[in-house]
Amino acid sequence: MTAGDQNIDSVLAGVAVADFEAAQSWYSKLFGREPDVVPTEGIAEWQLAPNAWVQLTENPDRAGKSSVVIGVRDLAAQVKSIEAAGFTAGAVEEYPGIVKTSTIFDAEGNEVTFVEELTE
């Protein structure tokens, strides 16, 4: 089987952190709810869409080096929601005809980018 066979049906984005409790609180605030699943100590997961998950994992050696891209239907609404929750959203960058993005960083430096696809 090759990547071209398109057998993939889900995605789990991993975010490594050193201070798991603080990070879990931060991501719970960002996503507006507690994790959907806590399968074991040091792991928490949020289901953001039917087959799309973000997994927070305690891993001090890799902490602060993760990057997650989350697709949204309306970036302006997402930025407003982020700011209403007390976060400072990054400047909206637009790549005409392709995407608009806004990035925030957690306390450990992990990058979370929200992306709206643009159609002409």
N, C-alpha and C positions, 0 to 999 in steps of 0.2 A: 504494500500500500504506500502511496506517495501523498504528499501534501495536496496535490492536485485532485485527489479523489474526493475531497470535501467531506470526509467522514466526521469532522469536528462538529460537536453540537452544544458545547458550553465553554465558558471561560471563567477561570478563577484567578484574580489578580492578587498577588501576595505583597504585603507591606511588612517589612521587618522593623521591629522597635526594640529598644533596650528597657524602657519603663512601660511595661505592659499596661498597668492599671491606669496611668495617666493617658496613654494613647487610646485605650478603650473608651475612656470618658470623652476624649476629643473626637474620635470617630463616631461615637454615639450621638454627640451633639451635631456633628456635621451631617449625619444621615437622618437625624430627627427621631432616632429610636435606639433601643438597646440591640445588641447582636441578635440575629435570628437563630444562630447556632453557636454553642460553646462546646465543641467536641471533647476538649481536654484542657487541662490547665495550660495557660500561655497561648491559646488559640481562640480567636473569636471571628465569626463570619457574618456578613450582611449580604442578603440577596437583594440586588438592586433591580433586577429584571428577571424574567423567567429562567434564563440560563446564564446569568451573569452575577458573579459573587466577588466580594472583596474579603480577603482573609488577612487578619492581623495576626502576626506571629511574633512571639518573644524570641529575638535572635540578636543579642548585642553585637556580634561580629559583623552583621550586615545592616545594622540599624542606620537609618538616615540615608540609605542608598537606593530606596525604592521609588518607582515612578508609576503612577496609575493614571490612565486616561479613561474618563467616563463620558460616554455619549449622552447628550440631552436633546430634547426636542426644541427647547427655548432657552438659550443661554442667558438672555436678559432676565428671565424669570428665575433662573438658577442663581445668578449673581445676587438678585434681590433677596432670595431665600437665604443664601449664605450670609449676607450682611445682616439680615434680620436676626439670625442666630448668633450674631456677635463676632463673626469672622470678617477679616479684611480681604476682599476678593482682589486678585491681581487685575491689572488693566486688561481690557478686552482687546485681543489682537485679531484682526481679520485678514484672511487670505482670500481675496475676492474670488467668488465662484467655487470655493473649496470648503473652508471652515472658518468659524470664529472660535476663539479659545479664551479661557481665563484660568489662571493657575493660583493655587494656594499651597502653603507648606505647613506640615505639622511641626510640632515642637522639636522633632529630631531631624528635620530637614527633608523628610520624604515629600515628594511632589505629587499633588493631586490636580490634574488638569481636566476641566470640564470643556467638552467640545460639542458644538452644534454644526452639523453638516449643512452646507448651503447648496441650494439648487437654483438654477437659473431658469 
